[in-house]
Amino acid sequence: MVEISSDVSRGYNDTMILSVLKKEPSYGYEISKQIKMISGGKYIIKETTLYSAFTRMEKNQHIESFTADVDPGGNGKKRTYYRITDKGREYYREKCEEWALTKDVIEKFIEE
């Protein structure tokens, strides 16, 4: 089975993460599960890649983090959640447009 190389996915990890966060705020492990599920198991984002992306996107104001109780009753541990910002929504739209252009160009070079 062919796997998606890290070179190909590197530029689009942010897009995948933001796509998940557009639906609702979430935390690292759940985001990685969603990416795996949506890709049909064809892409598994590494934990270090995920948290590097969080740091970069938070610095660029594409996402923001907040802490919430795991147990709504307040008796459990706290978990860091992430949510997309308006700037992140715009960045997501730009990355989608960029992908459409990239795909269009590369497809011209793919021989079937």
PLY file of the C-alpha trace (Angstrom):
ply
format ascii 1.0
element vertex 112
property float x
property float y
property float z
element edge 111
property int vertex1
property int vertex2
end_header
0.00 0.00 0.00
1.29 3.46 -0.89
1.43 5.91 2.01
1.26 9.68 1.87
4.79 10.96 2.33
5.51 13.52 5.00
6.78 15.88 2.29
3.35 15.93 0.67
1.33 16.20 3.86
3.58 18.72 5.64
2.09 21.68 3.80
-1.46 20.55 4.45
-1.41 19.41 8.09
-2.73 22.83 9.09
-5.56 22.48 6.55
-6.57 19.09 7.93
-6.46 20.32 11.54
-8.43 23.47 10.74
-11.01 21.41 8.86
-11.62 19.37 12.01
-11.75 22.49 14.19
-14.24 24.23 11.86
-16.86 21.79 13.12
-16.17 22.26 16.83
-13.36 22.85 19.34
-11.38 19.72 20.12
-8.21 18.40 21.76
-5.10 16.78 20.34
-5.91 13.08 20.59
-9.43 13.55 19.22
-8.15 15.68 16.33
-5.62 12.98 15.39
-8.39 10.34 15.54
-10.60 12.46 13.29
-7.80 12.95 10.73
-7.18 9.19 10.66
-10.90 8.44 10.32
-11.60 11.07 7.64
-8.60 9.87 5.61
-9.85 6.30 5.82
-6.72 5.36 7.77
-4.48 6.50 4.91
-2.91 9.28 6.96
-1.93 9.15 10.61
-0.57 12.42 11.93
2.33 12.00 14.34
1.91 13.48 17.81
5.02 15.66 17.44
3.73 16.96 14.08
0.34 17.71 15.58
1.65 19.65 18.58
4.20 21.53 16.42
1.30 22.58 14.21
-0.72 23.71 17.25
2.19 25.85 18.44
2.74 27.40 15.00
-0.96 28.01 14.34
-1.52 29.52 17.77
1.47 31.85 17.23
-0.05 32.86 13.85
-3.45 33.37 15.52
-5.16 30.70 13.38
-6.27 28.81 16.50
-6.54 29.53 20.19
-6.28 27.15 23.10
-8.33 26.96 26.25
-8.47 24.63 29.20
-11.58 22.70 30.14
-12.44 20.03 32.67
-12.60 16.52 31.23
-15.41 15.82 33.67
-18.09 18.53 33.35
-18.68 18.19 37.09
-15.21 19.61 37.68
-13.89 16.48 39.39
-11.57 15.37 36.59
-8.31 16.55 35.13
-8.08 19.49 32.79
-7.53 19.14 29.04
-6.28 21.67 26.50
-8.76 22.30 23.68
-8.25 24.25 20.48
-10.69 26.32 18.44
-10.34 28.01 15.07
-10.24 31.82 14.92
-11.60 34.10 12.20
-8.04 34.49 10.94
-7.80 30.69 10.91
-10.98 30.39 8.85
-9.52 32.77 6.26
-6.22 30.84 6.25
-8.18 27.60 5.75
-9.99 29.09 2.72
-6.65 30.22 1.25
-5.10 26.76 1.75
-8.11 25.13 0.06
-7.72 27.44 -2.94
-3.99 26.72 -3.01
-4.67 22.97 -2.93
-7.12 23.21 -5.84
-4.50 25.04 -7.91
-1.72 22.62 -6.89
-3.88 19.61 -7.73
-4.80 21.10 -11.10
-1.15 21.69 -12.02
0.19 18.33 -10.78
-2.57 16.38 -12.50
-1.26 17.71 -15.82
1.97 15.77 -15.17
0.46 12.50 -13.97
0.38 9.81 -16.60
-2.38 7.28 -16.29
0 1
1 2
2 3
3 4
4 5
5 6
6 7
7 8
8 9
9 10
10 11
11 12
12 13
13 14
14 15
15 16
16 17
17 18
18 19
19 20
20 21
21 22
22 23
23 24
24 25
25 26
26 27
27 28
28 29
29 30
30 31
31 32
32 33
33 34
34 35
35 36
36 37
37 38
38 39
39 40
40 41
41 42
42 43
43 44
44 45
45 46
46 47
47 48
48 49
49 50
50 51
51 52
52 53
53 54
54 55
55 56
56 57
57 58
58 59
59 60
60 61
61 62
62 63
63 64
64 65
65 66
66 67
67 68
68 69
69 70
70 71
71 72
72 73
73 74
74 75
75 76
76 77
77 78
78 79
79 80
80 81
81 82
82 83
83 84
84 85
85 86
86 87
87 88
88 89
89 90
90 91
91 92
92 93
93 94
94 95
95 96
96 97
97 98
98 99
99 100
100 101
101 102
102 103
103 104
104 105
105 106
106 107
107 108
108 109
109 110
110 111
